[in-house]
Amino acid sequence: MSRMHWKMELNNLCQTTGARETWDLQVVGPEHQQVWYATVYINGVQCGYGTGSSKRAAQESASQQAYHTLTNARR
């Protein structure tokens, strides 16, 4: 089974619907033990939040949450 690329899926959904996606990214901790925090906003409304040991992991987590929030709201 292939792995979903949630950030790409969210981006595609936003392009299809005309929604605007913005990010707030923060990193804390020493370089060898960083924790990334990602918050994604769709049209100014927080729709997803994620953490991870890399920027990409945090964004993927937040994107997955936002994607499910948006697709469930459209039903």
C-alpha positions in Angstrom: 0.0 0.0 0.0 1.4 3.4 -0.9 1.8 6.2 1.6 -0.5 9.2 1.3 1.2 12.5 0.8 -1.2 14.6 2.9 0.3 18.0 2.2 0.0 17.4 -1.5 -3.6 16.2 -1.1 -4.5 19.2 1.0 -2.9 21.5 -1.5 -4.8 19.9 -4.4 -8.1 20.2 -2.4 -7.4 23.9 -1.7 -6.7 24.6 -5.4 -9.9 22.8 -6.4 -12.1 24.7 -4.0 -10.3 28.0 -4.2 -9.4 27.9 -0.5 -6.3 29.7 0.8 -3.8 27.6 2.8 -1.3 29.3 5.2 1.1 27.8 7.7 2.5 28.6 11.1 5.7 26.6 11.8 7.8 26.6 15.0 10.8 24.5 16.0 12.0 24.1 19.6 14.9 22.2 21.2 18.6 21.7 20.4 19.5 20.9 16.8 20.0 17.2 17.6 16.6 16.9 19.3 14.3 19.4 17.5 10.5 19.2 17.7 8.6 20.9 15.0 5.0 22.2 15.4 2.9 22.9 12.4 -0.5 24.6 12.3 -2.4 24.9 9.0 -5.1 27.5 8.4 -7.6 27.3 5.6 -9.1 30.7 4.8 -7.8 32.0 8.1 -9.4 29.1 10.2 -7.2 26.6 12.0 -7.9 23.2 10.5 -5.0 21.1 11.4 -2.1 20.8 13.9 0.8 18.4 14.0 4.1 17.8 15.6 7.1 15.8 14.5 10.9 15.4 14.6 11.1 17.1 11.2 9.3 20.0 9.5 7.9 17.6 6.9 6.6 15.2 9.5 4.8 18.0 11.4 3.3 19.4 8.2 2.1 15.9 7.0 0.4 15.3 10.4 -1.3 18.7 10.3 -2.2 18.3 6.6 -3.9 14.9 7.3 -5.9 16.4 10.1 -7.0 19.4 8.0 -7.8 17.2 4.9 -10.1 15.0 7.0 -11.7 18.0 8.6 -12.4 19.7 5.3 -13.6 16.6 3.5 -15.9 15.6 6.4 -17.3 19.2 6.4 -18.1 18.9 2.6 -20.3 15.8 3.1 
